[in-house]
Amino acid sequence: KLNVQKGTVIGIIGINSLEWAYSMFGTFYNNGIIVPLYDTLGVASLEMIIEQTEMKIIAASAEKIKLLTSIPNFKTNIKTLIAFTKPSDEDMNTLKEYGMNVLILEDIEKEVEADETFKSDPIDPVLEDTALICYTSGTTGKPKGVILTHRNMLCFVGSVYIVILSKQLYQYDETDCYISYLPLAHVFEQAIFHSFVFLSARIGFYTGSVKNVMSDINALKPTCFITVPRLLNRVYGVVHKTIAAKPAIVRFLFNWACKSKMRGLAKGKVTHWLWDGIVFKSIREKLGGEIKVMLVGSAPLSADVMDFMRIAFSCEIFEGYGSTETVGCISLTRRNETEAGNNGVPWPCCELKLRDIPEMNYTSEDKPYPRGEIMVKGPNVFKEYYKMPEVTAETKDEEGWCHTGDIGMWDEKGRLKIIDRVKNIFKLAQGEYVAPEKIENVLINHELVEQAFVHGESLQNSLVGVIVPDEPEIREYALNTLHIDKADSLPLKDLYSRPELKKALLTELDKHCRANDLKGFECLRNIVLETEPFSTENNLLTPVFKLKRNVAIKKYRKAIDQMYLEMEQL
């Protein structure tokens, strides 16, 4: 009906669902190109993507139609909307006014069942044909369209198969199940999704609300949990906060169990005949009680949190490192290895090397371990950025090596370890290089902190930060430690404006950072307390919960300037 053929671009927007998958595989069946979209890109970026890709067809869930109709060029550029389910009467009337050709998946399904002539043979792709254009969410600027070919995508799935056959990964089979809740618009979820289809394993879709994910997990009882560090950090924080409020005997038993299991972990054991049943069972049941393996990706996970997840869930945990440009994986931790703090070994389909960064004092001659920018080459490396040859040339050289922007080192066991960042670093006035992500990862492990944004400038000698406190913890701290009257009931804005709270928290964080081996210049010298958490809704986080640093700088520009001004006046 739509004459979808090789090169036809179809945008897909909506929560993960069967309909999302139908739209994707239907496009692939005809050798079309999918462009996954998500609302957190913002209307301006969505408009740019529609224009840049010359998109004429969009498949969408009903709740996204109002967003689509708010895009200025939607009416003029998009000719067909494939609705996952029947749109509301109001939305349908708007689409009719636009002269839009509206198809509803359920109706198409019925038509095909009633008339076999609708069925057609697939249009076979070749390996170098484009499968999808995956737009990065832009943590540092304008979204870029990463062109991924069928070879790129098959490479990931083939690598999964290789590490399973070589017993370097959990032995997945058709009885395994995972819950799909990370956005299918992101390459990490795309890669996992296609791998589970290849393995004939089961996929359950969440109901669409992040708030209900835990109840969805309990209903599905998955054996595999695919997640990102931010969620595990929250689990870690909630568990320790809950235990801290328990009677002394419970705290004693919990700490005893943790120490006992940590000793076992050092020997490669993640289970314990006693503690798994009487101490950690209730924690495992939070994720349905059937989890056998976890896969963590998209950002670094601290060693403390990784160790705790292993002893609490008594399961295998693999940590992957990769990017959109490498189909989500460059390296993966090895099976039966329980030592945290590394990013594993190279993914089967690619080769890695470290490029010297002399201005940051990182070279391949460093002792005891070689250090430098991680470069990756292989069939998993993206083809190019869509219609952006100059930007492509900055990231991918003539020999096919992709610059990751991450600083890594090889440890004594030949494992990769991410230690710094080229792109997200800045230099302070006295010449010190600062990697804000490393500092933020330390800060969020403090019990009083939920989120953190660290900032520095080349004309300033020190760092400042925006801190989103953990509300229950900070209220309790303010009331019981600082004795601030009515701290448990004051409006957050009033509580966070109290100078004694800010001063005390700054001191606490300074001690915490130094205790975690941060240097003096890596400690914050001034902070503001933010009442609104960073989220995808306020455009401060990407769909996989990474901080959009450029957006945060713009949002908090006045606060940043004020913090530096206050420091000058001291």
C-alpha positions, -999 to 999 in steps of 0.1 A, spaced: 0 0 0 28 25 9 53 12 -16 79 8 11 111 -3 -6 149 -1 -3 158 33 12 123 43 24 126 61 57 101 53 84 101 71 117 89 52 148 79 68 180 62 53 211 67 32 242 82 -2 236 55 -26 224 46 -53 200 34 -26 176 68 -9 178 84 -43 168 58 -49 140 67 -15 125 104 -21 127 103 -57 113 78 -47 86 102 -19 75 132 -43 75 111 -69 55 110 -44 26 146 -32 31 134 2 44 153 23 70 139 29 105 146 62 123 137 57 160 124 89 176 118 99 212 100 130 226 130 140 248 148 150 217 125 181 218 103 195 190 132 215 173 153 183 170 124 162 158 117 189 132 153 188 121 153 150 118 121 149 97 137 175 74 171 159 72 159 124 65 131 136 41 108 114 62 73 108 47 60 80 70 58 78 108 46 49 129 34 61 164 16 51 195 -16 71 201 -2 91 231 25 106 208 2 120 182 -3 154 199 35 158 201 38 150 164 12 175 154 30 202 174 61 198 151 60 227 126 69 206 95 48 175 104 18 187 84 38 195 53 64 167 53 46 136 67 21 120 43 12 88 62 8 81 99 7 44 110 -10 43 143 -2 15 168 -38 18 181 -68 38 171 -62 76 178 -87 96 198 -115 114 179 -98 147 185 -64 135 171 -81 118 142 -99 150 133 -66 170 134 -50 144 112 -79 146 87 -76 184 86 -39 179 77 -50 155 48 -30 128 65 -32 92 53 -39 73 86 -34 35 89 -42 16 121 -20 -15 126 -50 -35 139 -70 -28 107 -40 -37 85 -37 -70 103 -73 -78 97 -70 -69 60 -40 -91 55 -58 -120 72 -88 -115 50 -69 -111 17 -38 -131 10 -28 -110 -20 -17 -82 4 13 -104 14 45 -99 -6 79 -114 -8 106 -97 13 131 -73 -4 164 -88 6 190 -63 18 227 -66 13 250 -63 44 260 -27 36 224 -14 33 213 10 60 191 -6 87 186 24 109 196 59 115 199 62 153 200 98 164 221 104 195 203 124 222 229 151 222 246 151 256 270 177 242 250 194 214 229 189 183 217 153 177 237 134 151 222 106 129 244 75 133 240 53 103 240 16 112 240 -10 85 226 -46 86 262 -57 89 266 -36 120 235 -50 137 242 -86 127 277 -82 140 264 -76 175 241 -106 174 268 -128 160 292 -117 188 266 -126 214 264 -161 198 302 -164 198 306 -155 235 277 -179 244 293 -207 225 327 -200 241 310 -200 275 321 -164 282 285 -153 287 255 -166 305 240 -196 285 208 -180 272 181 -203 258 144 -201 248 133 -203 285 149 -170 293 130 -138 295 138 -101 298 116 -70 303 119 -44 276 117 -10 293 148 9 281 137 29 250 139 9 217 150 43 202 183 36 219 209 13 203 216 -5 236 180 -18 238 179 -24 200 209 -47 202 196 -66 232 162 -69 215 175 -84 183 198 -108 202 168 -122 222 148 -126 190 178 -145 175 181 -167 206 143 -175 205 141 -162 241 111 -143 254 106 -105 256 80 -88 279 71 -52 274 65 -29 303 32 -11 305 47 23 296 51 41 329 86 42 346 68 44 379 52 10 373 83 -8 361 88 -26 394 53 -40 394 57 -50 357 89 -68 367 71 -87 395 43 -97 371 67 -109 344 94 -125 367 122 -121 341 154 -143 343 175 -115 327 176 -79 337 190 -53 313 196 -20 331 217 11 334 238 23 364 214 50 375 187 25 384 211 2 402 225 32 422 189 39 433 184 3 444 217 4 463 207 37 480 172 25 489 184 -8 504 210 8 526 186 35 537 160 9 546 186 -12 566 199 19 584 164 24 598 161 -12 611 169 -23 647 205 -29 657 202 -67 654 189 -65 619 217 -41 609 243 -64 625 229 -95 607 228 -76 573 264 -64 577 276 -98 587 259 -113 557 275 -87 534 310 -93 548 305 -130 545 294 -129 509 321 -104 500 347 -130 512 330 -155 489 329 -130 461 367 -126 463 369 -164 456 345 -162 426 313 -172 445 280 -152 442 258 -176 462 257 -186 499 237 -214 514 225 -194 544 225 -157 537 207 -159 503 176 -173 519 174 -153 552 189 -119 543 189 -113 505 157 -131 494 135 -100 499 159 -79 478 159 -105 450 121 -105 451 120 -68 442 130 -79 407 106 -109 406 129 -134 423 139 -152 392 169 -131 380 198 -153 368 218 -126 350 221 -89 348 236 -69 319 246 -33 327 255 -7 301 254 29 289 275 44 317 301 33 343 289 15 375 310 20 406 328 -10 421 309 -8 454 275 -9 437 286 -37 414 298 -58 443 266 -52 463 244 -62 433 263 -95 429 260 -104 466 224 -92 469 210 -108 438 233 -139 438 235 -138 400 260 -133 372 264 -96 363 281 -84 331 291 -49 325 294 -37 289 311 -7 275 302 9 241 284 36 222 258 42 196 286 44 170 297 8 179 262 -8 182 264 -6 220 294 -27 227 332 -24 226 341 -46 255 323 -69 280 334 -83 314 342 -120 314 321 -148 329 329 -161 364 349 -130 371 337 -112 402 363 -85 405 346 -52 400 361 -20 386 370 -30 350 352 -30 316 363 -65 305 378 -76 273 373 -66 236 340 -76 220 347 -105 195 340 -84 164 364 -55 170 399 -46 177 410 -19 202 440 3 206 450 32 228 460 66 213 485 88 231 470 120 246 503 138 256 485 170 268 467 149 294 498 128 302 483 96 289 506 74 267 510 38 256 544 39 274 529 47 308 539 24 337 527 1 351 499 1 325 495 16 290 469 45 289 453 66 261 421 73 242 402 41 233 401 36 195 379 9 180 378 -7 146 357 -35 131 324 -44 115 305 -30 145 317 6 138 291 28 123 291 38 86 289 76 90 269 104 105 239 111 82 247 141 59 275 152 82 308 143 65 329 168 84 317 155 118 322 119 106 358 127 97 364 140 133 352 107 148 362 81 122 396 83 105 406 71 70 417 37 83 383 31 100 394 37 136 366 53 157 376 78 183 355 71 215 366 101 235 372 79 265 405 74 282 413 37 290 441 16 303 449 -21 300 453 -38 335 475 -67 345 449 -92 332 445 -76 298 412 -60 308 401 -25 297 394 1 324 378 35 317 397 61 337 389 95 321 372 113 293 386 134 265 354 151 254 338 159 288 370 173 304 378 209 311 409 227 323 408 249 354 428 282 356 458 266 372 461 240 344 445 209 361 423 187 339 390 177 354 367 148 344 333 158 359 316 124 353 342 107 376 334 132 404 296 130 399 298 92 402 315 96 436 291 123 448 259 102 440 272 74 462 268 97 493 236 89 512 225 125 511 228 129 473 204 117 446 220 135 416 249 158 409 261 181 382 298 192 384 310 223 365 343 241 361 357 268 338 391 277 324 391 311 341 382 297 375 404 279 400 378 256 414 347 235 408 311 242 417 281 219 416 243 216 415 232 189 440 198 172 440 196 159 476 178 127 485 148 143 501 140 119 530 177 117 539 184 154 537 153 162 558 163 137 585 199 150 584 187 187 587 163 178 616 184 154 637 220 165 629 217 202 622 186 207 644 168 229 619 134 235 632 105 219 612 130 205 587 108 175 582 79 197 569 94 229 555 89 234 518 120 221 500 128 255 485 128 271 520 149 242 535 174 242 507 179 280 511 191 276 547 229 286 547 237 262 575 224 232 555 244 242 524 276 247 545 272 214 563 265 195 531 295 210 514 317 199 543 302 164 542 308 161 504 344 174 507 352 146 533 334 120 511 353 130 480 387 129 497 379 96 513 372 83 477 407 94 465 397 125 447 423 153 447 418 186 463 410 204 430 384 177 423 363 187 454 335 212 451 340 247 466 304 259 463 270 243 456 234 250 451 207 227 461 181 219 435 145 208 444 136 194 410 154 161 400 171 159 367 149 139 343 140 132 307 109 153 312 129 185 320 154 176 292 183 173 316 187 135 310 190 114 279 166 84 276 192 62 293 196 87 321 229 104 311 232 140 320 229 164 291 258 186 301 252 214 276 216 217 286 225 217 323 251 245 317 225 267 300 198 259 327 221 267 356 242 295 340 229 321 365 234 298 395 270 290 383 279 327 379 264 334 413 284 306 430 317 319 415 307 355 426 301 343 461 335 327 462 352 359 450 336 378 479 348 355 506 
